Amino acid sequence: MGHRLSKIVTRTGDSGTTGLGDGSRTDKDSARIEAIGTIDELNSSIGLLLAEGVPEDAKAALTEVQQDLFDLGGELSIPGHAGLDDRQVTRLEALVANFNFSLPPLREFVLPGGCRAAGIAHVCRTVCRRAERRLVSLAKTGTVRPAALQYLNRLSDLLFVLARVLNRETGAGDVLWQPGRNRGK
């Protein structure tokens, strides 16, 4: 899968193009590169969340997610390559169910916030949703495998649930939306 970088400064991207894993070149603002870049941003955001010292079960889950996101980036950088499959999607579904099991049911929408780690998890969730939208855009002009879209959809669910778990773990609790709270003030 592609070559490993031993030289970082190559100057090959100075003209506004970048190389894909199959050796072809594409514009740096193409839908494919937008999707790859947003997935990289998501992975970096998850790295920031992991630096917060999350509980071990969440750390293990998110570390696996980071590996999957690199696989997804590889899939997108080599058109026709399969990096993710239904097993990773199923694993995320099981993680969502497991983490959500002990949480109280929601009766209102949750605002992003609470403890710092939960706030970062919400940022990760929104970046994940943007990555999903970028893949939808790419699918209009190129091939995107269904597992990739399903994976990002489930991952945003996991990040939402993990934000709630992190708030519960720290005693911060969910920050609930209060409809109309500021109306008439």
Residue pairs with C-beta under 8 A, 6 or more apart in sequence:
1 21
1 74
1 78
1 81
2 21
2 74
2 77
2 78
12 18
12 19
13 19
13 28
16 27
16 28
16 29
17 25
17 26
17 27
17 28
18 25
18 26
18 27
18 28
18 33
19 25
20 26
20 32
20 77
20 78
20 79
21 74
21 77
21 78
21 81
22 77
22 78
22 79
26 32
26 33
27 33
31 134
31 137
31 138
31 140
31 141
31 142
32 76
32 77
32 79
32 138
32 142
34 134
34 137
34 138
35 76
35 131
35 134
35 135
35 137
35 138
36 73
36 76
36 77
38 127
38 130
38 131
38 134
39 69
39 72
39 73
39 76
39 131
39 134
40 73
41 127
41 131
42 69
42 124
42 127
42 128
42 131
43 66
43 69
43 70
43 73
45 120
45 123
45 124
45 127
46 62
46 65
46 66
46 69
46 124
47 66
48 120
49 62
49 117
49 120
49 121
49 124
50 59
50 62
50 63
50 66
52 116
52 117
52 120
53 117
54 62
54 117
54 162
54 166
55 165
55 166
55 169
57 99
58 99
58 162
58 165
58 166
61 95
61 99
61 158
61 162
62 162
64 91
65 92
65 155
65 158
68 84
68 88
68 151
71 83
71 84
71 88
72 83
72 84
72 148
72 151
72 152
73 83
74 81
74 83
75 81
75 82
75 83
75 84
75 145
75 148
76 83
76 138
76 148
79 142
79 143
80 143
82 145
82 147
83 148
84 145
84 147
84 148
84 151
85 147
86 147
86 150
88 147
88 151
89 147
89 150
89 151
89 154
92 151
92 154
92 155
92 157
92 158
93 154
95 158
96 154
96 157
96 158
96 161
99 158
99 161
99 162
99 165
100 161
100 164
103 161
103 164
103 165
103 168
106 174
108 176
108 177
108 178
108 179
109 176
109 177
110 160
110 163
110 164
110 174
110 175
110 176
110 177
111 175
111 176
111 177
112 118
112 119
112 122
112 123
112 126
112 163
112 175
113 119
113 122
113 175
114 163
114 166
114 167
114 170
114 172
114 173
114 174
114 175
115 166
115 167
115 170
115 172
117 166
117 170
118 163
118 164
118 166
118 167
118 170
118 172
119 163
121 159
121 160
121 162
121 163
121 166
122 159
122 160
122 163
124 159
125 156
125 159
125 160
125 163
128 152
128 155
128 156
128 159
129 152
129 156
131 152
132 149
132 152
132 153
132 156
135 144
135 148
135 149
135 152
136 144
136 149
138 144
139 149
164 174
167 173
167 174
167 175
